Amino acid sequence: MKKLVWWFRIVGGFYLLLALMNLYFVLLNPNFVDGMMTFPFPVTQDVIMAFVDGWSPFAFEVFGLATFMLWASFNPRRYLGAVWLLVWLEFAHGVLDDIYLIVRGYDLVGYLVFIAVHLAIIVTGILFVRQAEREVAAGG
């Protein structure tokens, strides 16, 4: 169960870092996006604002997931089912979405790096939750 505790903490901390970075530009400095990202189309101030508005649900979602994971790390046995949901979100909202963005013309290398991170989270999450489920089944 200790591995799952640390999985929740490390992934939750990573998500919190992502959330704070994303909330910074969503709430405080939308023009930060223009210098940070390369878009496969012409960018105007209206495009930046539309992008930031569309990105804001992601930033708040990641903040919610991060705080949940950090909280769940105190009693991971109670939240084994949530690990499977988080793994599925990593696949659908992480890997599949990054592939979609690559196909749409966004930065190949940057999104390949994130796909590798998503896959590492998925694999470790599956390994650690299966181990925790075996411990629970054995009465440990």
N, C-alpha and C positions, 0 to 999 in steps of 0.2 A: 504494500500500500504506500510505502514511502516514495517509490518511484512516481506513483500517480500524484502524490502531494507535490512533488517537485515539478512534474509536468504541468499541473495547474498553475503553479507559481511562475515558472519560466515562461510558459506560453501566455499566461495572464499579464506578466510584466512586459513581454514583447508587444502584446496587444495594447497595453496602456501607453507604451512609448509611441506606437503608431497612432493611437487615438489623440494623444496630446499634440503630435506633429500635425495631424490633419485638422484638429480643432483650432490650432493656431491660425492656419490660413483660412479656414471657414469663418471663424468668428472675428479674428483680429486683423488679418492681412491678406485679403483675397488676391492682391496683385503678386504675392509671393509665388503663386501658381505659374505665372508667366515666365519667371526666371528659372523655375524648378523643372518644368515639364517641356517636352517637345511634342507639339501637336502635329498630326499629319494633315493639317488644314490651316488656312489663314486665321489669325487670332486678333480679335478686337476686344475692347473693354466689355462689350455686351456678351461676347463668347466666354470671356473669363467669368463673368457673373453667372451665366447659365451653367457653366461647368461647376463652379463652387456650389451653387444651389443644388445641383444634381448630386454632387459629391457629399453634401452635408449628411444625408441619412447614413451613409457609410461611416462617417466619422463618429456619429452618435452611436451607431450599432457596435462599432469596435470598442467604444468606451464602455458600453453596457456589457459586452462579452468579457472584457478585461476585468471589470469590477466583479462580475459573477465568478470568474475563474479564481480570482484571488480569494474571494469569500469561500468558495467551494473547497479550496485547498485545506481549510481547517477541519473539514469532515468529508473527505472524498468518497468514503464508503456510501454515503447518502446520495451521491450524485454520479454514480457509475453510468446511468442512462444518459446523462448530459454529455459525457465524454463522446458517446456515439453520435450525438447530435452535432457536437463541435467538430468531430472528424468529418461528418457529412458536409457541414458548412465549409470546412477547409477545402474539400473537394469541389463542391458546386460553386461557392462564392469566391474560392481562391483559384484553384487550378483551372477549372473550366472558364471562369471569367478572364483570367490572364491570357489563356489561349485565344479567347474571343478578341481581346484587345490587341494582341499581336497580329491576328488576321486583319484587324481594322487599320493596321499601320502604326501602332504605337511602338515604343522602344523595345526591340527584341531582347537585348541583353538584360535590361532591367527587369522585364517580366519573366525571363527565364530564371533569373536569380530568385525571384519571389515564388515561382513554381517549385524550385528546389526547397525553399523554406517551407512551403505548404506541404510538400511531400514528406519532409522530415517530421513535421508536426503530426501528420496523418499516421505515419508508420510508428512513431514512438507512442502516440495516443492509443493505437490499436494494441500494441504489445503490452503496454502498461495496464490498460483496462482489462485485457484478457487475464493477465496475471492477478490483478485485484479480484476479478470475478472468481478465479480458481481459489484464492485465499478465502473469500467469503463462503464459497460452497464447501470448503474443507472445515469451516467453522472457525477460521482465524481472523 
